[in-house]
Amino acid sequence: MDRKKLLIVDDDTRFADLVAVKLAPHADCAVSPSGEDAVLRFQHQLRKNEPFDAVIMDIVMPGMSGHDAVEKMRETERRNHIDPRKSFKLLMLTAHRDMKNVSCSFFRNGADAFIPKENLSDKLLSELRKLGLA
């Protein structure tokens, strides 16, 4: 089985690097410090025909929010005629658990999982395994 490619997006680069180190035994990880950078990386990988299998996205970031970045990524897939069944898996990650962010993650962005940062060590790997990514 090919190693999965994950894009970890968080403006707290120390946190994102920590997640990447934790997941390195299970997948190839790239880290992006902003929504804008994440969209560019995502588009670049798609053009190279080496798309990310999953995106782990922080919601609240300066500049482009995680919700907005995911919308741009999903639009990029549509423009490139990616079959929705082959779309990247999305794990939304946040310190906020308000219903607006939870519902927006699932209904607007098609998230496969919503993980509060406080539960990260307990939930992230198990969610990736459920999705066949680790």
Secondary structure, DSSP 8 states (H G I E B T S, - for coil): ---EEEEEE-S-HHHHHHHHHHHTTTEEEEEESSHHHHHHHHHHHHHTT---SEEEEES--SSS-HHHHHHHHHHHHHHTT--GGGS-EEEEEES---HHHHHIIIIIT--SEEEEGGGHHHHHHHHHHHTT--
